[in-house]
């Protein structure tokens, strides 16, 4: 199992740190993904037989590292998904850049590259 940093866990959710360059969910590359890593963690920690339910509430792009929340129950998944739809659930990004801006002060909002 991958080295997993669990930030918070209760009966309904698990909050973990996603390291950069790990996909949030399985893709065509076949690389290990966060959904699989967290499912395996729960399976081993609680000695669960068979498949483990884990709801993917949101994703982070592969190159991005940060905090991810997964639902451990379908009820939690439904409620968290609703919060994402209603824009109650918010994500903030911090970019680390290399180089210099010509202007001393600059702000970028809602910029996708």
N, C-alpha and C positions, 0 to 999 in steps of 0.2 A: 504494500500500500504506500502511496505517496505520502510525503511529510505534509500533514494537514494542520493548519493553525485554526482552531476553533475559538471564536471570539465570544460566542454566547450560544447556549443550547437549553431548551426546555422541552416539554412534551409536544409542542406544536411547531416550533421552528428551530432551525440551526443557522447560525451566522458564521461564515468562514472567510478567511482571506484567500483571494484568488491571486496567484502569482502571474506575472506577465507571460505571454506565449502559451498559455494553457486554454483550450477552448472551453466555453461554458457548458456545452453539450457535445455529444458525438458528432463528428462530421466525416467527410469522405477520406480524410487523411488517416483515420484510424488511431490518431494520437490519443493518449489518455486525457479524459475531460473531467471537469469539476463534478458534474452530475454523477459520474461513475465513481469518482474518488470518494465523494461524500456518502453515496450509497454503501460502498464497501466499508467505510468507517463505521457507519451505523450497524451494519450487519455483524461486524467483528465486535464492536463495543457491547452490543446487547445480545450477542449470540443468537441472531435471528435466522431461522431456516427459510429457505425459498427467497422469493423476490422481496425487496424492500421498497415501500412506497416513498417517493421523494418528489415533491412538486417543484419544478423550475419556475420561479415567479418572475424573474427578469434575467437578462444576460448582460455580460460585459464582453466587448470585442476581444478577440484573441490576444492582441498585443497589449491590452490594458490589464493592469493589476489593480486590485481593490477589494472591497467588501461585497460579498454576495449573501443573500438570504434565500434559504430553501425552506419549503413547507414540509413538515413531517406528517401532516394529515391532510386529507382532501378538504376539510372545512377551513383549515388555515390557508391552503392554496387558493380557495375560492375568495376568501376575505382579502388576502394580500393582492391577488390579481385584480380585484375590484379597486383597491387603493391605487394600483398602477394605472388602471383605466381612468379613474377619477382625478389623477394627478396629485394625490395626497402623498404618495410614495415618491420621493425625489432622489435623484442621483446628482452628485457633484463631481467634477473632474478637476484635477490639478495637473497641468502640463509642465514638464521640465524641458526647457529648450536650451540650445547652445547657440551663441552668437550675440550680436548686439542690435538693438533697435535704433533707428536714427532719432526718433523722438524719445525724450526722457520718460514720458508717461504714456501708456497705451492700454486700452481695455478691449478685450474681445469677448463678445457674448453671443451665445447660440451659433457658434461657428463650427461647422463640420468640414473636415478635410477629407 
